Amino acid sequence: MASEPRDNPRAGGDAPAETTRWLNAAELEVREDSRGQLVLEVGGRVYEAVQPAKLFALSDPKRYISMRDRDGEEIGVVRDPDRLPETSRAMLTRHLDRRYFIPVIQKVLRIREFWIDQTWTVITDRGPREFTIQGRDSIRFLSDRSLLLMDADDNRYVIRDRGALDPHSRRWVERFVW
């Protein structure tokens, strides 16, 4: 478990660099307790109620996983979870999949607007969905071609490339978003 310096983008000039504690995948054990919460053992120290977080959830979702304790303090970062022992990797993947359930919108059937709310009826890679977003703050532009939508229940949906949508879907999205 080595720490490497990381540039602090908010710091100016001579400010000390923050350090990231890089966790050696071979020295970790990830498991669940009887309540289904994640437990992390690092070098003999046990952390309970661990919350994994993808540092680059959209641009590099399979690497750089921050492991945080129950208070949200970072324990360390796993660079490549594929290097974890099989059972630990499977457990971590299961918890991450629950947290980062982000269906990809493939087709927009309809968007209804009422005041600032929009109700989207869509087909995703996980099946048909209908959800409501509340205002423009629920739309995050990831690029000039992709966006992330957060519904009223904090579920996320992504359009990876509006140009790849069928013409009907593209018209709906351009009318209500772009």
N, C-alpha and C positions, 0 to 999 in steps of 0.2 A: 504494500500500500504506500505508494509514493505520492508526494504532493509536487505539483509543477506550477510555476508561476503562470498567471493568466493576466493579460493586460486588462486594466480597469478602464472601460471606455468613458466613464464619468469623471475619472480623476484627471487632474491636470499635471503637467510637467513632472515634478519630482515626487509625486504621491506614491506610496508603496503599492505594489501590485497585489491584487487579491490572489489567493491560492486556492486551487481546486484539489480536493483530496480524491485522487484517482484510485478506485477500488480494483484490486486484482481479482478478476473473475474466478481464478482457480482457488482463491482463499475464501470465497463467499459461500454461504448456504442460505437459500431462500426457501421458506416454508410457510405454511398457514398454521395459525393456532386453532383452538377448538371453536372460536367464534368466526372463523373465516378471514381473520385479519392477517396481513402479511408480517412475517417475522424475518429479520435479517441477522445473521451471525457473521461477524467480521473479526477474524483473529481472536476468537474466544469471547468477544463482547456481543451481547444479544440486545437487539433493538426490537421493540414490539410496536404494533400498529403503524408499520412503515408505509409511507405513501410514495410509490414510484411516479416520476414525472418525466416525460420526454422533453429534452431540452430543445429539440428541433422537430416538433411533432409533424410538421408538413414537409420540410425540406430533407430531413434525414431521420425518418421515424423509427428505424431499426437500431440506431446507435445512440450513445450518449444519454443514458438514463440516470437522472438524479434520484437518489434514494434519500427520503426525508423522514425525520422522526415524527412522532405524534404532535409535536409543537411546530412542525413545518421547517425545522432547522435541517440544513443539508448534512447528511452523514458522509456522503461522497458520491462520485459519479462512476458508473460502469460504462466504459467506452464501447464495448461490444458484447452485448448479452449472449451472442452466439457462442462465446467462449465459456459460459457458465456450464457447470455440470447439468446433464439432461433434466433431472427432476427440478432443479432450481430454475433453469431456463423456462420450463413448461409452466411453473407456478408464476413466475414474473410475467410471462406472456399473457397468461389468463387474466391477471390483474390489470395489466395495461390495456388489453382488449376491452375489458369492462369500462375502463375510464375513458378510452379514446374511441368510442363507438361513433364513427363519422361516416354515415352513408354518403355515397357519391350519387349526385343527381344525374340521371341519364336522360330524363325526359320531363318537361313541364307540361302538365295537362291543362292547368288553369291557375290563375292568381286572382283572388278576390280582395278588394281593398275596402276597409271600413275605417274611416278617420285615419289614424296613423298605422293601424294594424293591417297586415297582409296575411291572408290564408293561402298557402301554397298547396296544390294537389300535384304530386309528382310520382315518378317511377324512379327508384334508386337501385343500386346494386344489391340492396337488401330487401327489395320488394316495394310495393306501393306505400306511400305515406301521405298524410295530410298534416300540416303543422302551421302554426301562426307565429309570425315574427312581429315584434312591437317596435316600429319605427326604424329609421335609418341607422340608429346605433346598433341594431342587430345584424347589420351587414358589414363584413370586413373584406375589403378588396385585397387580395393576395398578390395580384398582378393586374395588368390591363385585360387579361383574359380569364382570370379565375377569381372566385370569391368564396367566402365562408359565411354561412347563415346560422344564427343562433335563434332557436325558437323560444317561446314563452316559458318552456320548462328547462331551458339551458341545454337542450340537445343541439348538436352541431350537424350541419349538412354542407357539403362542398360541391361546387361546380368547378371542375378542374380546368376546363377549356370551353368557354362559351361558343367558340367557333366550331367545336365538335358536336354541338347540339343540333338536332334537326331544325329546319327552318321555323316550324310552328313554335317549338320551345324557345328558340333564340328570340323570336318576336316578343314572347311573353317577358322574357328576362330583360330585354333591351327596353321594353315599355316601362317596366316597374323598377328597374335597378340602374341601368346605365343612362 
